[in-house]
Amino acid sequence: MADTQQEANAPQPANAASEPAAPTQQAAVTEPAHEPAIAGEDESTTAAVVREQIDEVAADNGQGQEALEIDDDRDSGFTGDDSASDTTSIASSMLRGHIENGRKYATLRDDYWGPSDDQQFETMDAGHLLYLILNSDHHNMLFRSPVPHPQHVLDIGTGPGTWAIDVADKFPEAIVNGVDLYPPPTSWVPPNCYLEVEDVLQEWTWKHKFDLIHLRLMLGAFTEEQWRDVYRKCYENLAPGGWIEEVELDVRVMCDDESLRPDSLIAGWGQNFLDCAERAGRSLATQTTMKSKMEHAGFVDVQDQLFKCPIGAWPKNKTFKEAGRINFHHWSSGLDGWAMFLLTKFGAPQPWSADEVRVYVAKVRQELQNPRLHIYHFTRRVWGQKPL
C-alpha cells in the first residue's frame, strides 16, 4: 500500500492513524543522517519510533543504526518502465469481478482496496520475489517458522498463488490450500496445491488442522474486530504446536540521509494512505500491531524480524541491491492499484477523482526514477506457535 500527498496547494488530510507507532499528521521533517526521515511525524515521535525500529533491525541482521551502504559506482537501477445455471452465474461473476476506475476488484467483498487484475498480480509476484531475496540468508526462504515437514498449509490472501505453489513444490508431501477473494490467474498448480475462492471472515470448513498458516501483505484488509476474528480462527484451526506467520510492510518511505526531500510526494505518500485507511476503518499500520494481536489470540514464542526494503539498486550490498531492483518494479507497477481505491473513496479534503489519482501516481513514479534517492521502507515478519 502506500500513501498520498495532494498537490502542494491542496489542504492536508485529516489526522488519522490510531494504531500504535503510527505517525501523527504534521509537516514532514528531515532527520539527521543516522535516523530515517519520515514524512508526517513530529520530531520527537519520529526519533522514538525510529530508534526502536532501528534497534530491532540491529538485533535481527546487524544493520543497526548504520545506514545501508550506498553503492556510488552502480549503474542506475531505475528503469523508467511504468511499467446458465446459478453456479455458473456465480462463477462467471467471480471471474469477471467488477470494474471501477479501470481496475478490476473482487465481487465477494466491496470494502477491500486491492485490485484483482493482471497488473496487480504482476505487482504481487514482484513482492513475492522481493521477500524471497530478503530471506535468502535462511535455509528456507519461504518462511521462518520451524516446521520442517508440514502436512497441511494454509495461505490466506494468496493472490496469484505464487507462495502456495512454491511451498507445494518444496514440500510435495504437504497439502497446501491458498485462499483469496477471487479466482487465481494460474492455469496450472502442483497436484498437492489447491487455490480456492474463500472469504476467511466466513465460517471455515476445512476438515483438517493446519501445521502452518501464512499471511502476507494483508494490511488494510480487515477492521480491528475482523482481525481479532481472523487470528482466533487461525488459532482454532492450527494443530497443537502449529505455527502462524505473517509478513507486512510499513507504507511510509524513509531514508538515512537527506536524499529524500521532505516536501516531495514520495515523502508524503505513507501518511496520506494511513489517514485514508483510518477513515475507511481498516488500518494500514498492521506491521506495528500484529505481534501483540497474535499474543492476545494465545500464540506463544512469538518472534519478529524488522528489516529494511530498499527501493532502487542504490545499496552496495549485493543482496540488498538485487532486492532494491525488484522493489523498484514492485512499487512502479503497484502505485496505481495501491492508490486508486483509497483515494477515490477516502481521500482528503474530499474523495479524489480517478484522473487526479492517475496524475498523482504519474508524478510519484517520476520521482521514484531519481537515481540519487536512497530510500526504503520497513517490513516486519512475525511468527508464533500454538501451544502443544
N, C-alpha and C positions, 0 to 999 in steps of 0.2 A: 504494500500500500504505500501511499505517500501523502504528501502534504501540499497545500496550495497557498500561494500568495497572490492576491488580486493585483491589478495594475497599481502602479505606485500611487496614484491619486485616489484609489478606492479605499473606503473605510475598512479597518481591520475586523476580522471575525470576532464574535463574542467570545468571552472567556469560557473555557470548557474543561477538558481533561481532568476528571476527578480521580483517576487511578493513581495509586502510589507512584511516586517518582515521575509522573507526567509533568511536562513543563507548564509554567504559568504563561499567560498571554501578555507579553511585554515586548519592548523593542529588542531587536537582535543585538547580541553582544559578542564582540570578538575577544576570545580568551587568549591568555599568554600561550606561547608555543607548546608548553608542556601539558596543556589541557585543551580538549576539543572545544571549538566554538560551535554553539548550538543556538540556532535562531529560536526566539520565542521564550527565553528564560531569563530571569534576572540573574545578576552575577553571583549572588550568594547561593541561590538554588542550583545554578549550573555547577558551581565549584563542588558543592556537597555531593550531588548526584554523580558527577563525572569522576570524582576521586574514588567513590565507592565502586563504580563500574570498572575503572582502570585497575584498581586493586584486584578485582576479580579476574581480569584479563591476565594480570601478572601471575596470579596463582595457577591459572589454567595453562598458559602457554609461554610464559616468560617474557611477554612484551612489556609488561609493567607500564610505568609512566613514560617510557621511551616511545616516541612516535615510530610508526612503521618507517623503515629506512627508505628514502626516496632514491630511485634509480635515475640519475641525471643523464645517463648515456643511452637511455632507452629510445627505441622508435616509438612513435605515438601509438598508444593502444586504442585511440578513438577512431572509429571507422567512418563516422558520419552517416551510417545507414539508419534511416528512420524505420531506420529499418521498418373396413366397412363395419367390423364388429366393434363392441365397446373397447375390448382390449387393444385392437388395432388402432383405434382412435386415440386412446391414451398413450400408446407407444409412439404414434406419429407426433402427438403434441409434445412429448418429451424430447423427441429428436429435433423438432423444429424450434422449441423454446419460444421466446418472444423477443422481437427486435425492438430496441429502443435506442434512439440516437446513433444508429448504425452498428450497434453491438448486440450480440445475442445473449440472453440471460435464461436461467433455468425456470421451468414452469412450476416446480414443486413449492418454491417459496419466492415471494416477490420482495423480500426485505434484505436480501444479500447483495452486496455491492459487486461481487466478482462476475465478469462475463464468462460465457461458456462457449467460446468460438475458437477458430483456428489460431488467431493472433494470441489469445490468452493461453492456449495450450503451448504455443511456442515459448511464451514467457515462463510458464511453469516448468517446461523441460530445461530451460536455461537455469532456473533456480535449482532444479534437482542436481544438475551438473556442478553448479557452484558449491553446494553443500557436500557433495562427494569430494571435491577437491580440498575443501577446508577441513574435512575429516580424514584426509589421506594419511595422517600420522597414526591412525588407529588401525588395528589389524582387520577390522570390519568397518568399511566406510559407510555402510548403510544405517547403522545405529550403534549406540554406545551401551545399551542395556546388555547385561551379561546373560544372554540367552543363547547358549552355544548350539542347541539343536531344537529350534522351535517346531512345534507340530501344528499350531493354529495361530495365524497372524491376522490382525485387522488393521487396515489403513483407512483412517477417517479423513475425508477430504482428498480423495486420491487423484482428482483432476484427470489428466490423461492416463493415469495408472502407471506411470514410469517407475515410481518407487516400489509399488506392489509387484510389478513384473520383475524388477531386478532382484527382489527378495525371493520370489518364487524360483528364479533361475539359480540363485546361490544356494537355496535350501530346497532341493527337489522333493524331499520327503515331507515338506510342510504344505498345508493348505492355506493359501493366502487370499483373503477377501479384501477387495478395495471398494469403498463406497463413496458416492457423491450424489449431488442433486440432479445430475444429468448423465446421459449415456456417454461413455468414454469414446474418443475418436479412434481407438485402437481396434484394428480388424483381426489381429491375432494375439493371443496371450498363451503362456505356457499352460499345459493341461492341469496344473495344480493352482492356477490363479483364476479367481472369479471376480470380475468387475461388475458391480451392481448399482442400480439406482435406488438409494435409500435416504431418508431423512432421519438422522440419528436422534432428533428430538422426539420421534415417534417410538412406539414400543419396539424393542429389539427382539428378533425372532430366531436368531441363531441358536441351534440346539447344543453347541459345544462351547466350552470355555476357551479363552484365548491365552496363549503364553506371552504375547506381546501385542499391545495396541499402540499404534503410531499416529500422530497428528503433526501436520506441518503447515505453516502459514495460514492458520485459521483465524487470525486477527480480524476483528470486525464481523465475525460470523454469528455471534450469539450475544444476548443480553447477559447481565450478571446472573440472573436466575437460571437462564438456559445453560450457562457454563457450569453452574453447580450440578445441574441435572446430567449434563454430559459426563462430567468427572465421576458422578455417582454410578452411572451406568457402566462406565469403563471399569470401575472398581468391582461392581457386582458381576461383570461378565469376564473377568480375568480369573484364571485358575489360581489357587493359593500359590504364592511365590512368583506369580506372573508380573510382568513389567509394563508400565506405561512410559512413552517417550514423546516429547513434543519439541518442535523447533519453531521459534518465532523471531521475527526481526523487529527492530526499532525503526519507525518510519522517519526519524529525524536524521538529516545528513550533517556530518561533522567533519572537522579537520583538526590536525595537531599543529598547524602553522596558520599563517594569515592568508593562505591562498584562496579561501572561500570568503568573498566579501559579504559582510553581514546584511547588506541591502539587496543581495541577489535573490532571484526567485528560488533557487535551489536551497538557500539558507532558510527561507520561509516555508518550504514545502511541508515539512513534518508537522509543524504546529497547526497549520491550516487544516490538515486532514485529521489530526487529533481532535480539533474543535468540531469539524463536520461529523465525525463518528460519535462524539459525545452528544451532539444534538440528535443524532439518529438513535441513541441509546444502546450503541454497540461499540464499545471502546476498542481502539487500536493499540492501546498500551498493554497488550496481553503479555509481552515478554517480562514486564515488571511484576506481574501478579500470579503467573501460572504456578510457580513453585508453591506459594502459600495455599493456593486453591487445591493443589494435589494433596498437600499435607492435611488440609482440612477434610478432604474426602476420605482420609485414612491411610494414604500411602506412606511408607516408611523408607528410610535410607534414600531420601530424595536428594539427588545431586544435580548441580547445574554447571554449565560452562558458558562463559560470556566471551565472545571474540569479535574482532573487527573484520568487516567485509569491505575491502577496498572497492571503489568504483573507478575503473580505469586501470591501465597497466603501469601505474607510476611506482609501485613498490619495487625495491631491489630484489627482495627475496623471491625466488623462482615460483614457489607455491602461491604466494600472495599475488605475484604478477599475473599468473595464469587465472587465478580466481578473479582478479580485477578485470581482466579482459572479458571473462564470461559475465561478470556482474554488470559491466557496462552495457552489454547486449541485453541482459535481464531488465535493466532499467529502461533502455531505449525502446524496447518492444512493449514494456509493461505500462508506461506512463499513462497512455490514454485509457486503458482498462482500469487502472487504479483510480483515476481521477473522475471519470465521466459520471458514474452513478452518484457518488457522494456530493460532488459539486452542483450537479443539476437538481438535486433534491434538498441538500442541507448546506449549500454554500452561503456565505455571508457577504454583505449585509442582507442579501436575498439570494435565492437559488439562481445559479448562473445559467445562461443559455448554452446549448451544445456547442455553438460556434465560439463562444467565449472560452469554453474549456479547450477546444481544439487550438485556438490561438495561444492560450497559456501553455499548453503542453508543448507546442512547437517552440516556444521561447525557452522553456526549461530544457528541452532536448538540445537546443542550440548552445545553451550554457554548458551542458554536460560535455560538449565536444572540445572545451578548452583544455588542452593538454597540461596546462600549468596547475590545474586543480589537483590537490592531494586529499581527496575526500573519501569517506567511508560511512557505514552505518554499523551499529551493533547488531549482533544476532545472539540469541541465547538458546541453548539446548538444555532441557531438563528431563531427567529420568528418575523414576521411583518404582518401588516394589509393593505389591500387595502382600501382607504378612502371610507366612506359611500357616 
